[in-house]
Every structure is written in structure tokens, then in C-alpha cells.
Amino acid sequence: MGPAEVYKFGGASVKDAAAIRNVADILRKPTPRPLAIVISAMGKTTNSLEEIIRAHYSQPDLLPCPGQKLKDYHEEIALPYLVKMPVR
């Protein structure tokens, strides 16, 4: 076995559920070497975080929940795949 092969996914390659499924399909394929997997921000997440920070410093009083749009984006992608567990 040789050194690990590095696979990095981010941005458009993990922007939505279909893209994430594609990444999973890629990772299921056998490889001759061990893999090191790096997954960075989804879609335009980095841009959104930069906007939140800029907005916070320019108008901090106008942002009761600056991350709501980003939270909604991630929930929209994840919720259909989450298993509903009974509350105990």
C-alpha cells in the first residue's frame, strides 16, 4: 500500500443532496491506496459566512439572527435524510 490519496470536496461538489449523493458514490468505489477525505463548506457557505461577518460589523443592531439563512439552507438539504427518532 502506498501513501494515502487525498480527495477534497467542497463548494459545488457538496451544494445539495444530489451532489452529496454523487460524492458518496465516488467514495464507495474501491481505490488502490487508503483515502484521506476532506469535505469543506457546502455551496456558497463561505460567502454567506463572510456576508454575516461584514453585516455584523457594519450594522450589528439590525441582525437578530444573522445565520438564519445559512441554517435554513443546511436544514433544507439535511432534513429529508434525517431519521425521525421518538422523543424520550
Biotite code that builds the C-alpha atoms (Angstrom):
import biotite.structure as struc

atoms = struc.array([
    struc.Atom([0.000, 0.000, 0.000], chain_id="A", res_id=1, res_name="MET", atom_name="CA", element="C"),
    struc.Atom([1.322, 3.420, -0.963], chain_id="A", res_id=2, res_name="GLY", atom_name="CA", element="C"),
    struc.Atom([0.686, 6.783, 0.638], chain_id="A", res_id=3, res_name="PRO", atom_name="CA", element="C"),
    struc.Atom([-2.880, 7.932, 1.074], chain_id="A", res_id=4, res_name="ALA", atom_name="CA", element="C"),
    struc.Atom([-4.719, 9.586, -1.751], chain_id="A", res_id=5, res_name="GLU", atom_name="CA", element="C"),
    struc.Atom([-6.450, 12.846, -0.763], chain_id="A", res_id=6, res_name="VAL", atom_name="CA", element="C"),
    struc.Atom([-9.965, 13.566, -2.005], chain_id="A", res_id=7, res_name="TYR", atom_name="CA", element="C"),
    struc.Atom([-11.277, 17.067, -1.279], chain_id="A", res_id=8, res_name="LYS", atom_name="CA", element="C"),
    struc.Atom([-14.892, 18.016, -1.811], chain_id="A", res_id=9, res_name="PHE", atom_name="CA", element="C"),
    struc.Atom([-16.432, 21.418, -1.282], chain_id="A", res_id=10, res_name="GLY", atom_name="CA", element="C"),
    struc.Atom([-18.449, 24.172, -2.900], chain_id="A", res_id=11, res_name="GLY", atom_name="CA", element="C"),
    struc.Atom([-20.460, 22.931, -5.875], chain_id="A", res_id=12, res_name="ALA", atom_name="CA", element="C"),
    struc.Atom([-19.495, 19.296, -5.265], chain_id="A", res_id=13, res_name="SER", atom_name="CA", element="C"),
    struc.Atom([-21.481, 19.336, -1.975], chain_id="A", res_id=14, res_name="VAL", atom_name="CA", element="C"),
    struc.Atom([-24.006, 22.094, -2.744], chain_id="A", res_id=15, res_name="LYS", atom_name="CA", element="C"),
    struc.Atom([-27.167, 19.976, -2.427], chain_id="A", res_id=16, res_name="ASP", atom_name="CA", element="C"),
    struc.Atom([-28.442, 16.464, -1.718], chain_id="A", res_id=17, res_name="ALA", atom_name="CA", element="C"),
    struc.Atom([-27.833, 15.208, -5.269], chain_id="A", res_id=18, res_name="ALA", atom_name="CA", element="C"),
    struc.Atom([-24.245, 16.466, -5.199], chain_id="A", res_id=19, res_name="ALA", atom_name="CA", element="C"),
    struc.Atom([-23.641, 14.835, -1.815], chain_id="A", res_id=20, res_name="ILE", atom_name="CA", element="C"),
    struc.Atom([-25.011, 11.530, -3.157], chain_id="A", res_id=21, res_name="ARG", atom_name="CA", element="C"),
    struc.Atom([-22.542, 11.832, -6.036], chain_id="A", res_id=22, res_name="ASN", atom_name="CA", element="C"),
    struc.Atom([-19.677, 12.284, -3.557], chain_id="A", res_id=23, res_name="VAL", atom_name="CA", element="C"),
    struc.Atom([-20.881, 9.184, -1.692], chain_id="A", res_id=24, res_name="ALA", atom_name="CA", element="C"),
    struc.Atom([-20.898, 7.221, -4.962], chain_id="A", res_id=25, res_name="ASP", atom_name="CA", element="C"),
    struc.Atom([-17.324, 8.325, -5.667], chain_id="A", res_id=26, res_name="ILE", atom_name="CA", element="C"),
    struc.Atom([-16.207, 7.295, -2.186], chain_id="A", res_id=27, res_name="LEU", atom_name="CA", element="C"),
    struc.Atom([-17.804, 3.838, -2.496], chain_id="A", res_id=28, res_name="ARG", atom_name="CA", element="C"),
    struc.Atom([-15.517, 2.923, -5.401], chain_id="A", res_id=29, res_name="LYS", atom_name="CA", element="C"),
    struc.Atom([-12.510, 0.785, -4.489], chain_id="A", res_id=30, res_name="PRO", atom_name="CA", element="C"),
    struc.Atom([-9.133, 2.512, -4.532], chain_id="A", res_id=31, res_name="THR", atom_name="CA", element="C"),
    struc.Atom([-5.635, 1.016, -4.563], chain_id="A", res_id=32, res_name="PRO", atom_name="CA", element="C"),
    struc.Atom([-4.487, 3.283, -1.732], chain_id="A", res_id=33, res_name="ARG", atom_name="CA", element="C"),
    struc.Atom([-6.000, 4.466, 1.551], chain_id="A", res_id=34, res_name="PRO", atom_name="CA", element="C"),
    struc.Atom([-8.049, 7.635, 1.281], chain_id="A", res_id=35, res_name="LEU", atom_name="CA", element="C"),
    struc.Atom([-7.909, 10.863, 3.250], chain_id="A", res_id=36, res_name="ALA", atom_name="CA", element="C"),
    struc.Atom([-11.230, 12.659, 2.756], chain_id="A", res_id=37, res_name="ILE", atom_name="CA", element="C"),
    struc.Atom([-11.609, 16.424, 3.210], chain_id="A", res_id=38, res_name="VAL", atom_name="CA", element="C"),
    struc.Atom([-15.057, 17.997, 2.992], chain_id="A", res_id=39, res_name="ILE", atom_name="CA", element="C"),
    struc.Atom([-15.230, 21.767, 3.195], chain_id="A", res_id=40, res_name="SER", atom_name="CA", element="C"),
    struc.Atom([-18.089, 24.261, 3.101], chain_id="A", res_id=41, res_name="ALA", atom_name="CA", element="C"),
    struc.Atom([-21.214, 23.485, 1.086], chain_id="A", res_id=42, res_name="MET", atom_name="CA", element="C"),
    struc.Atom([-22.296, 25.607, -1.844], chain_id="A", res_id=43, res_name="GLY", atom_name="CA", element="C"),
    struc.Atom([-21.858, 29.282, -1.078], chain_id="A", res_id=44, res_name="LYS", atom_name="CA", element="C"),
    struc.Atom([-21.413, 28.745, 2.679], chain_id="A", res_id=45, res_name="THR", atom_name="CA", element="C"),
    struc.Atom([-18.064, 30.532, 2.869], chain_id="A", res_id=46, res_name="THR", atom_name="CA", element="C"),
    struc.Atom([-19.543, 33.524, 1.032], chain_id="A", res_id=47, res_name="ASN", atom_name="CA", element="C"),
    struc.Atom([-22.535, 33.523, 3.398], chain_id="A", res_id=48, res_name="SER", atom_name="CA", element="C"),
    struc.Atom([-20.282, 33.472, 6.454], chain_id="A", res_id=49, res_name="LEU", atom_name="CA", element="C"),
    struc.Atom([-18.306, 36.396, 5.063], chain_id="A", res_id=50, res_name="GLU", atom_name="CA", element="C"),
    struc.Atom([-21.564, 38.328, 4.491], chain_id="A", res_id=51, res_name="GLU", atom_name="CA", element="C"),
    struc.Atom([-22.708, 37.604, 8.053], chain_id="A", res_id=52, res_name="ILE", atom_name="CA", element="C"),
    struc.Atom([-19.419, 38.892, 9.463], chain_id="A", res_id=53, res_name="ILE", atom_name="CA", element="C"),
    struc.Atom([-19.443, 42.038, 7.293], chain_id="A", res_id=54, res_name="ARG", atom_name="CA", element="C"),
    struc.Atom([-23.072, 42.732, 8.198], chain_id="A", res_id=55, res_name="ALA", atom_name="CA", element="C"),
    struc.Atom([-22.385, 42.209, 11.888], chain_id="A", res_id=56, res_name="HIS", atom_name="CA", element="C"),
    struc.Atom([-19.591, 44.762, 11.929], chain_id="A", res_id=57, res_name="TYR", atom_name="CA", element="C"),
    struc.Atom([-21.384, 47.317, 9.754], chain_id="A", res_id=58, res_name="SER", atom_name="CA", element="C"),
    struc.Atom([-24.862, 47.082, 11.368], chain_id="A", res_id=59, res_name="GLN", atom_name="CA", element="C"),
    struc.Atom([-24.745, 44.874, 14.478], chain_id="A", res_id=60, res_name="PRO", atom_name="CA", element="C"),
    struc.Atom([-28.114, 46.060, 15.822], chain_id="A", res_id=61, res_name="ASP", atom_name="CA", element="C"),
    struc.Atom([-30.008, 45.021, 12.686], chain_id="A", res_id=62, res_name="LEU", atom_name="CA", element="C"),
    struc.Atom([-29.160, 41.337, 12.856], chain_id="A", res_id=63, res_name="LEU", atom_name="CA", element="C"),
    struc.Atom([-31.152, 39.458, 15.480], chain_id="A", res_id=64, res_name="PRO", atom_name="CA", element="C"),
    struc.Atom([-30.328, 36.128, 13.799], chain_id="A", res_id=65, res_name="CYS", atom_name="CA", element="C"),
    struc.Atom([-27.731, 36.627, 11.051], chain_id="A", res_id=66, res_name="PRO", atom_name="CA", element="C"),
    struc.Atom([-27.166, 32.932, 10.461], chain_id="A", res_id=67, res_name="GLY", atom_name="CA", element="C"),
    struc.Atom([-30.815, 32.004, 9.869], chain_id="A", res_id=68, res_name="GLN", atom_name="CA", element="C"),
    struc.Atom([-30.490, 31.927, 6.072], chain_id="A", res_id=69, res_name="LYS", atom_name="CA", element="C"),
    struc.Atom([-27.433, 29.691, 6.330], chain_id="A", res_id=70, res_name="LEU", atom_name="CA", element="C"),
    struc.Atom([-29.145, 27.424, 8.873], chain_id="A", res_id=71, res_name="LYS", atom_name="CA", element="C"),
    struc.Atom([-32.214, 27.140, 6.639], chain_id="A", res_id=72, res_name="ASP", atom_name="CA", element="C"),
    struc.Atom([-30.023, 26.223, 3.655], chain_id="A", res_id=73, res_name="TYR", atom_name="CA", element="C"),
    struc.Atom([-28.369, 23.346, 5.524], chain_id="A", res_id=74, res_name="HIS", atom_name="CA", element="C"),
    struc.Atom([-31.643, 22.133, 7.038], chain_id="A", res_id=75, res_name="GLU", atom_name="CA", element="C"),
    struc.Atom([-33.314, 22.078, 3.629], chain_id="A", res_id=76, res_name="GLU", atom_name="CA", element="C"),
    struc.Atom([-30.614, 19.711, 2.402], chain_id="A", res_id=77, res_name="ILE", atom_name="CA", element="C"),
    struc.Atom([-30.355, 17.531, 5.521], chain_id="A", res_id=78, res_name="ALA", atom_name="CA", element="C"),
    struc.Atom([-33.920, 17.176, 6.807], chain_id="A", res_id=79, res_name="LEU", atom_name="CA", element="C"),
    struc.Atom([-35.178, 14.714, 4.174], chain_id="A", res_id=80, res_name="PRO", atom_name="CA", element="C"),
    struc.Atom([-32.377, 12.322, 5.163], chain_id="A", res_id=81, res_name="TYR", atom_name="CA", element="C"),
    struc.Atom([-32.595, 12.528, 8.932], chain_id="A", res_id=82, res_name="LEU", atom_name="CA", element="C"),
    struc.Atom([-34.182, 9.614, 10.735], chain_id="A", res_id=83, res_name="VAL", atom_name="CA", element="C"),
    struc.Atom([-37.065, 10.639, 12.951], chain_id="A", res_id=84, res_name="LYS", atom_name="CA", element="C"),
    struc.Atom([-36.478, 9.284, 16.424], chain_id="A", res_id=85, res_name="MET", atom_name="CA", element="C"),
    struc.Atom([-39.133, 9.131, 19.133], chain_id="A", res_id=86, res_name="PRO", atom_name="CA", element="C"),
    struc.Atom([-38.698, 11.672, 21.910], chain_id="A", res_id=87, res_name="VAL", atom_name="CA", element="C"),
    struc.Atom([-37.982, 10.079, 25.288], chain_id="A", res_id=88, res_name="ARG", atom_name="CA", element="C"),
])
